[in-house]
Amino acid sequence: MFATHALAGDETDSSGGVGVAVGKSALIGNLDVGDTFTTGLGGDYRATPYTATWTTKNTLEVESKRSLTWKMPGGALWALTSAKNSSNPAYPGETKAGSATGVTGNGQSDVAWGIRHGTRRQFVVQFDAVMPTDRVTLLFGPGATNGAVGIFVGNTLSVFLRTAGAKPQSVGLFRSDTKEEVDTGLTSTLDAKEQGRWHNFAAKVDLDKQTIQIFMDEVSLGTLDVGALAPGFSWDARAVG
């Protein structure tokens, strides 16, 4: 359903890491939303840090979308910098799947990005990201009317993705009500030397079955039974982030 990375190219492995281009996914059938996270329709790479001018409507417009109700956060909720200005982790080089021209959150905002959709009971969200020393977070929540998402927002369920052997676990599930992370029993396919390199992350969600299948570089780690891992928790997946 969603893909947030390059709009051209293919699955690649280069010195900067692994990337999967929109339209080349082995996991997504019908693509509803695709975006490069470059600054503007058609892409606009800037080798300078974030400025307020980046948060115009045109800058945040989703580049490729089919008919669905979507909502991007407003400009005040974004804290962006060009990919090459990222320092934690440092920019690792491109993947030849579009990563050289992207933007990223700079850590100065509680909200980096999110898309409010609320259209499907089964969907896939997939994206390229640099594996940090801490974790990659994929969350599902109600989303505010302005598109804001966050792990502590009520009825939000988050998947924490780390490298193999990382503490407290390589794949954790975090619920917003108890603010606790549980071990899912899944094991990351990435070891510590992959920190600071691009990789592709994805989740296949089935709200009727209450399951989330996790992928790294399009390889399945297994399926989470949310009902068993977060008993009694009512989560809302109208927004992903």
Phi and psi in degrees as GROMACS dihedral restraints (atoms count N, CA, C in turn):
[ dihedral_restraints ]
;  ai    aj    ak    al  type     phi  dphi    fc
    3     4     5     6     1  -116.5    20    10
    4     5     6     7     1   143.8    20    10
    6     7     8     9     1  -143.3    20    10
    7     8     9    10     1   129.1    20    10
    9    10    11    12     1  -126.7    20    10
   10    11    12    13     1    81.6    20    10
   12    13    14    15     1  -167.0    20    10
   13    14    15    16     1  -144.9    20    10
   15    16    17    18     1   -70.9    20    10
   16    17    18    19     1   148.5    20    10
   18    19    20    21     1   -98.5    20    10
   19    20    21    22     1     4.6    20    10
   21    22    23    24     1  -148.9    20    10
   22    23    24    25     1   157.6    20    10
   24    25    26    27     1   108.5    20    10
   25    26    27    28     1  -152.3    20    10
   27    28    29    30     1  -155.8    20    10
   28    29    30    31     1   178.3    20    10
   30    31    32    33     1   -66.6    20    10
   31    32    33    34     1   125.9    20    10
   33    34    35    36     1  -135.5    20    10
   34    35    36    37     1   159.3    20    10
   36    37    38    39     1  -134.8    20    10
   37    38    39    40     1   114.8    20    10
   39    40    41    42     1  -132.4    20    10
   40    41    42    43     1  -172.0    20    10
   42    43    44    45     1   -60.4    20    10
   43    44    45    46     1   -27.2    20    10
   45    46    47    48     1   -82.6    20    10
   46    47    48    49     1   -14.8    20    10
   48    49    50    51     1   130.0    20    10
   49    50    51    52     1  -157.5    20    10
   51    52    53    54     1  -109.7    20    10
   52    53    54    55     1   138.6    20    10
   54    55    56    57     1  -139.6    20    10
   55    56    57    58     1   154.3    20    10
   57    58    59    60     1  -127.3    20    10
   58    59    60    61     1   124.4    20    10
   60    61    62    63     1   -83.4    20    10
   61    62    63    64     1   149.4    20    10
   63    64    65    66     1   -59.7    20    10
   64    65    66    67     1   135.2    20    10
   66    67    68    69     1    91.7    20    10
   67    68    69    70     1   -10.7    20    10
   69    70    71    72     1  -113.2    20    10
   70    71    72    73     1     5.9    20    10
   72    73    74    75     1   -68.8    20    10
   73    74    75    76     1   139.7    20    10
   75    76    77    78     1   -86.0    20    10
   76    77    78    79     1    -4.2    20    10
   78    79    80    81     1  -108.1    20    10
   79    80    81    82     1   -26.1    20    10
   81    82    83    84     1  -100.5    20    10
   82    83    84    85     1   126.6    20    10
   84    85    86    87     1   -88.4    20    10
   85    86    87    88     1   -79.1    20    10
   87    88    89    90     1   -89.7    20    10
   88    89    90    91     1   115.9    20    10
   90    91    92    93     1   -87.7    20    10
   91    92    93    94     1   119.2    20    10
   93    94    95    96     1   -93.3    20    10
   94    95    96    97     1   -40.2    20    10
   96    97    98    99     1  -137.7    20    10
   97    98    99   100     1   133.6    20    10
   99   100   101   102     1  -140.1    20    10
  100   101   102   103     1   137.3    20    10
  102   103   104   105     1  -152.5    20    10
  103   104   105   106     1   142.0    20    10
  105   106   107   108     1   -84.8    20    10
  106   107   108   109     1   -13.6    20    10
  108   109   110   111     1    55.0    20    10
  109   110   111   112     1    38.6    20    10
  111   112   113   114     1   -93.4    20    10
  112   113   114   115     1   167.9    20    10
  114   115   116   117     1   -91.2    20    10
  115   116   117   118     1    77.6    20    10
  117   118   119   120     1   132.6    20    10
  118   119   120   121     1   158.7    20    10
  120   121   122   123     1   -60.7    20    10
  121   122   123   124     1   130.5    20    10
  123   124   125   126     1    83.9    20    10
  124   125   126   127     1    -5.5    20    10
  126   127   128   129     1    91.0    20    10
  127   128   129   130     1   138.9    20    10
  129   130   131   132     1  -157.4    20    10
  130   131   132   133     1    89.4    20    10
  132   133   134   135     1   -75.0    20    10
  133   134   135   136     1   137.0    20    10
  135   136   137   138     1  -131.0    20    10
  136   137   138   139     1   125.8    20    10
  138   139   140   141     1   -90.5    20    10
  139   140   141   142     1    35.7    20    10
  141   142   143   144     1  -130.4    20    10
  142   143   144   145     1   155.0    20    10
  144   145   146   147     1   -63.8    20    10
  145   146   147   148     1   170.3    20    10
  147   148   149   150     1   -53.3    20    10
  148   149   150   151     1   137.3    20    10
  150   151   152   153     1  -133.9    20    10
  151   152   153   154     1   161.3    20    10
  153   154   155   156     1   -60.8    20    10
  154   155   156   157     1   -26.1    20    10
  156   157   158   159     1   -67.0    20    10
  157   158   159   160     1   -15.3    20    10
  159   160   161   162     1   -70.9    20    10
  160   161   162   163     1   -22.8    20    10
  162   163   164   165     1   -96.1    20    10
  163   164   165   166     1    33.3    20    10
  165   166   167   168     1   -76.2    20    10
  166   167   168   169     1   163.8    20    10
  168   169   170   171     1   -57.3    20    10
  169   170   171   172     1   -42.0    20    10
  171   172   173   174     1   -65.1    20    10
  172   173   174   175     1   -35.9    20    10
  174   175   176   177     1   -62.8    20    10
  175   176   177   178     1   -41.3    20    10
  177   178   179   180     1   -92.4    20    10
  178   179   180   181     1    -1.0    20    10
  180   181   182   183     1   -62.2    20    10
  181   182   183   184     1   131.3    20    10
  183   184   185   186     1   -67.6    20    10
  184   185   186   187     1   132.8    20    10
  186   187   188   189     1   -76.2    20    10
  187   188   189   190     1   -39.2    20    10
  189   190   191   192     1  -134.8    20    10
  190   191   192   193     1   116.4    20    10
  192   193   194   195     1  -150.5    20    10
  193   194   195   196     1   147.3    20    10
  195   196   197   198     1  -100.1    20    10
  196   197   198   199     1  -174.8    20    10
  198   199   200   201     1   -69.9    20    10
  199   200   201   202     1   107.7    20    10
  201   202   203   204     1  -160.1    20    10
  202   203   204   205     1   160.7    20    10
  204   205   206   207     1   -86.8    20    10
  205   206   207   208     1   106.5    20    10
  207   208   209   210     1  -124.3    20    10
  208   209   210   211     1   158.2    20    10
  210   211   212   213     1  -149.5    20    10
  211   212   213   214     1   123.1    20    10
  213   214   215   216     1   -94.5    20    10
  214   215   216   217     1   151.1    20    10
  216   217   218   219     1   -60.1    20    10
  217   218   219   220     1   149.5    20    10
  219   220   221   222     1   -70.5    20    10
  220   221   222   223     1   166.3    20    10
  222   223   224   225     1   -56.1    20    10
  223   224   225   226     1   -36.1    20    10
  225   226   227   228     1   -66.7    20    10
  226   227   228   229     1   -17.3    20    10
  228   229   230   231     1   -93.6    20    10
  229   230   231   232     1     0.5    20    10
  231   232   233   234     1  -102.6    20    10
  232   233   234   235     1   142.1    20    10
  234   235   236   237     1  -132.8    20    10
  235   236   237   238     1    96.6    20    10
  237   238   239   240     1  -111.8    20    10
  238   239   240   241     1   152.3    20    10
  240   241   242   243     1  -144.6    20    10
  241   242   243   244     1   159.1    20    10
  243   244   245   246     1   -68.9    20    10
  244   245   246   247     1   153.2    20    10
  246   247   248   249     1   -57.6    20    10
  247   248   249   250     1   -38.6    20    10
  249   250   251   252     1   -73.6    20    10
  250   251   252   253     1   -10.1    20    10
  252   253   254   255     1   -97.0    20    10
  253   254   255   256     1     2.4    20    10
  255   256   257   258     1   -70.5    20    10
  256   257   258   259     1   138.8    20    10
  258   259   260   261     1  -120.5    20    10
  259   260   261   262     1   -13.9    20    10
  261   262   263   264     1  -143.3    20    10
  262   263   264   265     1    88.3    20    10
  264   265   266   267     1   -80.1    20    10
  265   266   267   268     1   165.5    20    10
  267   268   269   270     1   -68.1    20    10
  268   269   270   271     1   154.2    20    10
  270   271   272   273     1   -61.6    20    10
  271   272   273   274     1   121.4    20    10
  273   274   275   276     1   -90.3    20    10
  274   275   276   277     1     1.7    20    10
  276   277   278   279     1    99.2    20    10
  277   278   279   280     1   171.6    20    10
  279   280   281   282     1   -89.5    20    10
  280   281   282   283     1   165.9    20    10
  282   283   284   285     1  -106.1    20    10
  283   284   285   286     1    -1.6    20    10
  285   286   287   288     1    67.7    20    10
  286   287   288   289     1    17.9    20    10
  288   289   290   291     1  -118.9    20    10
  289   290   291   292     1    22.5    20    10
  291   292   293   294     1   104.2    20    10
  292   293   294   295     1    -1.0    20    10
  294   295   296   297     1   -70.2    20    10
  295   296   297   298     1   -19.2    20    10
  297   298   299   300     1   -68.9    20    10
  298   299   300   301     1   -17.7    20    10
  300   301   302   303     1  -115.2    20    10
  301   302   303   304     1    18.7    20    10
  303   304   305   306     1   -93.1    20    10
  304   305   306   307     1   175.5    20    10
  306   307   308   309     1  -123.6    20    10
  307   308   309   310     1   165.1    20    10
  309   310   311   312     1  -146.4    20    10
  310   311   312   313     1   164.4    20    10
  312   313   314   315     1   -69.6    20    10
  313   314   315   316     1   145.5    20    10
  315   316   317   318     1  -103.9    20    10
  316   317   318   319     1    10.6    20    10
  318   319   320   321     1    82.2    20    10
  319   320   321   322     1     7.2    20    10
  321   322   323   324     1  -104.0    20    10
  322   323   324   325     1    13.0    20    10
  324   325   326   327     1  -142.5    20    10
  325   326   327   328     1   147.7    20    10
  327   328   329   330     1   -73.4    20    10
  328   329   330   331     1   -15.8    20    10
  330   331   332   333     1  -121.9    20    10
  331   332   333   334     1   116.2    20    10
  333   334   335   336     1   -91.8    20    10
  334   335   336   337     1   -56.4    20    10
  336   337   338   339     1  -165.0    20    10
  337   338   339   340     1   159.3    20    10
  339   340   341   342     1  -167.3    20    10
  340   341   342   343     1   154.7    20    10
  342   343   344   345     1  -126.4    20    10
  343   344   345   346     1   125.9    20    10
  345   346   347   348     1   -97.0    20    10
  346   347   348   349     1   121.2    20    10
  348   349   350   351     1  -123.6    20    10
  349   350   351   352     1   -67.7    20    10
  351   352   353   354     1    65.6    20    10
  352   353   354   355     1    38.6    20    10
  354   355   356   357     1  -116.9    20    10
  355   356   357   358     1   -26.8    20    10
  357   358   359   360     1  -122.7    20    10
  358   359   360   361     1   151.7    20    10
  360   361   362   363     1   -91.1    20    10
  361   362   363   364     1   -21.6    20    10
  363   364   365   366     1  -127.8    20    10
  364   365   366   367     1   130.5    20    10
  366   367   368   369     1  -159.5    20    10
  367   368   369   370     1   164.0    20    10
  369   370   371   372     1  -120.3    20    10
  370   371   372   373     1   134.5    20    10
  372   373   374   375     1  -118.0    20    10
  373   374   375   376     1   133.3    20    10
  375   376   377   378     1  -143.2    20    10
  376   377   378   379     1   140.6    20    10
  378   379   380   381     1  -159.5    20    10
  379   380   381   382     1   156.4    20    10
  381   382   383   384     1   -94.7    20    10
  382   383   384   385     1   141.6    20    10
  384   385   386   387     1  -153.8    20    10
  385   386   387   388     1   154.2    20    10
  387   388   389   390     1   -81.6    20    10
  388   389   390   391     1   127.0    20    10
  390   391   392   393     1   -70.4    20    10
  391   392   393   394     1   114.0    20    10
  393   394   395   396     1   -83.0    20    10
  394   395   396   397     1   179.3    20    10
  396   397   398   399     1   -74.6    20    10
  397   398   399   400     1   -20.6    20    10
  399   400   401   402     1   -95.0    20    10
  400   401   402   403     1   -87.0    20    10
  402   403   404   405     1  -159.1    20    10
  403   404   405   406     1   160.2    20    10
  405   406   407   408     1  -100.4    20    10
  406   407   408   409     1   131.3    20    10
  408   409   410   411     1  -111.0    20    10
  409   410   411   412     1   128.6    20    10
  411   412   413   414     1  -119.4    20    10
  412   413   414   415     1   119.6    20    10
  414   415   416   417     1  -123.8    20    10
  415   416   417   418     1   154.4    20    10
  417   418   419   420     1  -129.0    20    10
  418   419   420   421     1   122.5    20    10
  420   421   422   423     1  -154.6    20    10
  421   422   423   424     1  -179.3    20    10
  423   424   425   426     1   -70.1    20    10
  424   425   426   427     1   -32.6    20    10
  426   427   428   429     1    72.6    20    10
  427   428   429   430     1   131.6    20    10
  429   430   431   432     1   -73.2    20    10
  430   431   432   433     1   168.0    20    10
  432   433   434   435     1   -62.7    20    10
  433   434   435   436     1   -22.6    20    10
  435   436   437   438     1   -91.4    20    10
  436   437   438   439     1     5.5    20    10
  438   439   440   441     1    92.3    20    10
  439   440   441   442     1    -2.5    20    10
  441   442   443   444     1   -66.0    20    10
  442   443   444   445     1   140.2    20    10
  444   445   446   447     1  -133.4    20    10
  445   446   447   448     1   161.4    20    10
  447   448   449   450     1  -176.0    20    10
  448   449   450   451     1   151.6    20    10
  450   451   452   453     1   -67.9    20    10
  451   452   453   454     1   -20.8    20    10
  453   454   455   456     1   -97.5    20    10
  454   455   456   457     1    -1.1    20    10
  456   457   458   459     1   -67.4    20    10
  457   458   459   460     1   137.7    20    10
  459   460   461   462     1   -52.4    20    10
  460   461   462   463     1   142.5    20    10
  462   463   464   465     1    63.8    20    10
  463   464   465   466     1    28.6    20    10
  465   466   467   468     1  -105.4    20    10
  466   467   468   469     1   132.5    20    10
  468   469   470   471     1  -114.2    20    10
  469   470   471   472     1   129.9    20    10
  471   472   473   474     1  -123.2    20    10
  472   473   474   475     1   140.6    20    10
  474   475   476   477     1  -105.9    20    10
  475   476   477   478     1   124.7    20    10
  477   478   479   480     1  -101.4    20    10
  478   479   480   481     1   121.8    20    10
  480   481   482   483     1  -112.5    20    10
  481   482   483   484     1   120.9    20    10
  483   484   485   486     1  -127.0    20    10
  484   485   486   487     1  -178.3    20    10
  486   487   488   489     1   -80.8    20    10
  487   488   489   490     1   162.7    20    10
  489   490   491   492     1   -61.6    20    10
  490   491   492   493     1   135.1    20    10
  492   493   494   495     1    84.3    20    10
  493   494   495   496     1    -2.9    20    10
  495   496   497   498     1   -70.4    20    10
  496   497   498   499     1   154.5    20    10
  498   499   500   501     1  -101.8    20    10
  499   500   501   502     1   145.1    20    10
  501   502   503   504     1   -77.1    20    10
  502   503   504   505     1   -21.4    20    10
  504   505   506   507     1  -162.3    20    10
  505   506   507   508     1   161.7    20    10
  507   508   509   510     1   -77.4    20    10
  508   509   510   511     1   -28.6    20    10
  510   511   512   513     1  -134.5    20    10
  511   512   513   514     1   113.3    20    10
  513   514   515   516     1  -119.9    20    10
  514   515   516   517     1   160.1    20    10
  516   517   518   519     1  -120.7    20    10
  517   518   519   520     1   125.1    20    10
  519   520   521   522     1  -117.4    20    10
  520   521   522   523     1   128.0    20    10
  522   523   524   525     1  -109.1    20    10
  523   524   525   526     1   140.2    20    10
  525   526   527   528     1   -74.1    20    10
  526   527   528   529     1   -21.4    20    10
  528   529   530   531     1   -76.2    20    10
  529   530   531   532     1   -46.8    20    10
  531   532   533   534     1   -91.3    20    10
  532   533   534   535     1   -14.5    20    10
  534   535   536   537     1    55.7    20    10
  535   536   537   538     1    41.2    20    10
  537   538   539   540     1  -125.2    20    10
  538   539   540   541     1   146.4    20    10
  540   541   542   543     1  -105.9    20    10
  541   542   543   544     1   134.6    20    10
  543   544   545   546     1  -115.2    20    10
  544   545   546   547     1   152.1    20    10
  546   547   548   549     1   -76.8    20    10
  547   548   549   550     1   124.8    20    10
  549   550   551   552     1   -82.3    20    10
  550   551   552   553     1   -16.3    20    10
  552   553   554   555     1    87.2    20    10
  553   554   555   556     1    -7.7    20    10
  555   556   557   558     1   -82.9    20    10
  556   557   558   559     1   154.6    20    10
  558   559   560   561     1  -120.0    20    10
  559   560   561   562     1   131.6    20    10
  561   562   563   564     1   -63.4    20    10
  562   563   564   565     1   146.7    20    10
  564   565   566   567     1   -88.4    20    10
  565   566   567   568     1    -3.6    20    10
  567   568   569   570     1  -104.6    20    10
  568   569   570   571     1   131.2    20    10
  570   571   572   573     1   -95.7    20    10
  571   572   573   574     1   178.7    20    10
  573   574   575   576     1   -60.9    20    10
  574   575   576   577     1   -29.0    20    10
  576   577   578   579     1   -69.6    20    10
  577   578   579   580     1   -11.7    20    10
  579   580   581   582     1   -85.8    20    10
  580   581   582   583     1    -4.4    20    10
  582   583   584   585     1   -64.2    20    10
  583   584   585   586     1   136.1    20    10
  585   586   587   588     1    87.1    20    10
  586   587   588   589     1     8.0    20    10
  588   589   590   591     1  -122.6    20    10
  589   590   591   592     1   153.3    20    10
  591   592   593   594     1   -68.3    20    10
  592   593   594   595     1   140.1    20    10
  594   595   596   597     1  -146.7    20    10
  595   596   597   598     1   164.9    20    10
  597   598   599   600     1  -107.2    20    10
  598   599   600   601     1   134.2    20    10
  600   601   602   603     1  -125.4    20    10
  601   602   603   604     1   144.2    20    10
  603   604   605   606     1  -153.8    20    10
  604   605   606   607     1   156.2    20    10
  606   607   608   609     1  -140.8    20    10
  607   608   609   610     1   134.5    20    10
  609   610   611   612     1  -106.4    20    10
  610   611   612   613     1   113.6    20    10
  612   613   614   615     1  -104.7    20    10
  613   614   615   616     1   134.2    20    10
  615   616   617   618     1  -126.2    20    10
  616   617   618   619     1   103.5    20    10
  618   619   620   621     1   -72.0    20    10
  619   620   621   622     1   -28.2    20    10
  621   622   623   624     1   -70.2    20    10
  622   623   624   625     1   -40.9    20    10
  624   625   626   627     1   -87.4    20    10
  625   626   627   628     1   -10.2    20    10
  627   628   629   630     1    58.9    20    10
  628   629   630   631     1    50.1    20    10
  630   631   632   633     1  -129.8    20    10
  631   632   633   634     1   153.3    20    10
  633   634   635   636     1  -136.2    20    10
  634   635   636   637     1   115.1    20    10
  636   637   638   639     1   -92.2    20    10
  637   638   639   640     1   130.3    20    10
  639   640   641   642     1  -105.6    20    10
  640   641   642   643     1   137.9    20    10
  642   643   644   645     1  -129.1    20    10
  643   644   645   646     1   142.7    20    10
  645   646   647   648     1  -125.1    20    10
  646   647   648   649     1   124.8    20    10
  648   649   650   651     1    51.4    20    10
  649   650   651   652     1    39.8    20    10
  651   652   653   654     1    64.5    20    10
  652   653   654   655     1    19.3    20    10
  654   655   656   657     1  -107.0    20    10
  655   656   657   658     1   126.6    20    10
  657   658   659   660     1   -71.5    20    10
  658   659   660   661     1   131.3    20    10
  660   661   662   663     1   -88.6    20    10
  661   662   663   664     1   -18.9    20    10
  663   664   665   666     1   133.8    20    10
  664   665   666   667     1  -178.9    20    10
  666   667   668   669     1  -118.6    20    10
  667   668   669   670     1   131.1    20    10
  669   670   671   672     1   -87.6    20    10
  670   671   672   673     1   131.0    20    10
  672   673   674   675     1   -93.8    20    10
  673   674   675   676     1    97.7    20    10
  675   676   677   678     1   -62.9    20    10
  676   677   678   679     1   -37.8    20    10
  678   679   680   681     1   -59.9    20    10
  679   680   681   682     1   -35.2    20    10
  681   682   683   684     1   -82.3    20    10
  682   683   684   685     1   -36.4    20    10
  684   685   686   687     1   -81.9    20    10
  685   686   687   688     1   -27.9    20    10
  687   688   689   690     1  -133.3    20    10
  688   689   690   691     1    65.0    20    10
  690   691   692   693     1   -59.9    20    10
  691   692   693   694     1   134.6    20    10
  693   694   695   696     1    79.7    20    10
  694   695   696   697     1    -1.2    20    10
  696   697   698   699     1   -89.3    20    10
  697   698   699   700     1   128.5    20    10
  699   700   701   702     1   -99.9    20    10
  700   701   702   703     1   106.6    20    10
  702   703   704   705     1  -106.7    20    10
  703   704   705   706     1   153.3    20    10
  705   706   707   708     1  -122.8    20    10
  706   707   708   709     1   124.1    20    10
  708   709   710   711     1  -112.9    20    10
  709   710   711   712     1    30.3    20    10
  711   712   713   714     1   -70.5    20    10
  712   713   714   715     1   -17.5    20    10
  714   715   716   717     1  -130.0    20    10
  715   716   717   718     1   146.5    20    10
  717   718   719   720     1  -125.3    20    10
  718   719   720   721     1   150.6    20    10
